[in-house]
């Protein structure tokens, strides 16, 4: 059990270290983005045409509207039962 607790503690600390590392990358990217790219090895760049971007934005907008409509249908006010007064 102590080994399991130690491994759990170690994994939590590793997650905190990764969090601090990525936070440092974020802050450093404002000062020197090229250095951060070289550190992370992230040299990928993505580009899309204006039409593709608009189509993707429209799809996201439509899916949000569908979800909102579905939520409105699902939420119905609770019906109250009236007590008979004798």
C-alpha positions as CSV (number, residue, x, y, z in Angstrom):
1,X,0.0,0.0,0.0
2,X,2.9,2.4,0.8
3,X,4.3,1.7,-2.7
4,X,1.0,2.5,-4.3
5,X,0.7,5.7,-2.2
6,X,4.3,6.7,-3.2
7,X,3.5,6.1,-6.9
8,X,0.3,8.2,-6.6
9,X,2.2,11.0,-4.9
10,X,5.0,10.8,-7.6
11,X,2.4,11.0,-10.4
12,X,0.8,14.0,-8.8
13,X,4.1,15.8,-8.6
14,X,4.9,14.9,-12.2
15,X,1.6,16.5,-13.3
16,X,2.5,19.6,-11.3
17,X,5.9,19.8,-12.9
18,X,4.3,19.5,-16.4
19,X,1.8,22.2,-15.5
20,X,4.6,24.5,-14.5
21,X,6.6,23.7,-17.6
22,X,3.7,24.4,-19.9
23,X,2.9,27.6,-18.0
24,X,6.5,28.7,-18.5
25,X,6.1,27.9,-22.3
26,X,3.0,30.0,-22.3
27,X,4.6,33.0,-20.7
28,X,7.8,32.6,-22.7
29,X,5.8,32.5,-26.0
30,X,4.9,36.2,-25.5
31,X,8.5,37.2,-25.1
32,X,10.3,34.8,-27.6
33,X,7.9,32.6,-29.6
34,X,10.7,31.1,-31.8
35,X,12.6,29.9,-28.7
36,X,9.5,28.2,-27.4
37,X,8.9,26.5,-30.8
38,X,12.4,25.2,-30.8
39,X,12.0,23.9,-27.2
40,X,8.7,22.1,-27.8
41,X,9.6,20.9,-31.3
42,X,6.3,22.3,-32.5
43,X,7.2,23.4,-36.0
44,X,3.8,22.4,-37.4
45,X,1.7,25.2,-39.0
46,X,-1.8,24.8,-40.1
47,X,-3.6,26.9,-42.7
48,X,-7.0,26.8,-44.2
49,X,-8.7,28.9,-46.8
50,X,-11.3,31.5,-45.9
51,X,-14.1,29.3,-47.3
52,X,-13.1,26.3,-45.3
53,X,-12.9,28.4,-42.1
54,X,-16.4,29.8,-42.8
55,X,-17.8,26.4,-43.4
56,X,-16.3,25.0,-40.2
57,X,-17.6,28.1,-38.2
58,X,-21.1,27.6,-39.7
59,X,-21.1,23.9,-38.7
60,X,-20.1,24.8,-35.1
61,X,-22.7,27.5,-35.0
62,X,-25.4,25.1,-36.2
63,X,-24.5,22.4,-33.7
64,X,-24.7,24.9,-30.9
65,X,-28.1,26.0,-32.0
66,X,-29.3,22.4,-32.2
67,X,-28.0,21.7,-28.7
68,X,-29.7,24.8,-27.3
69,X,-33.0,23.7,-29.0
70,X,-32.6,20.3,-27.5
71,X,-32.1,21.7,-24.1
72,X,-35.2,23.9,-24.3
73,X,-37.3,20.8,-25.3
74,X,-36.0,18.7,-22.5
75,X,-36.6,21.3,-19.8
76,X,-40.3,21.3,-18.9
77,X,-41.8,22.9,-15.9
78,X,-42.9,20.5,-13.2
79,X,-46.6,20.1,-13.0
80,X,-48.1,20.7,-9.5
81,X,-50.9,18.6,-8.2
82,X,-53.6,20.5,-6.6
83,X,-54.9,19.4,-3.2
84,X,-58.6,18.9,-2.9
85,X,-60.1,20.8,0.0
86,X,-62.9,18.9,1.7
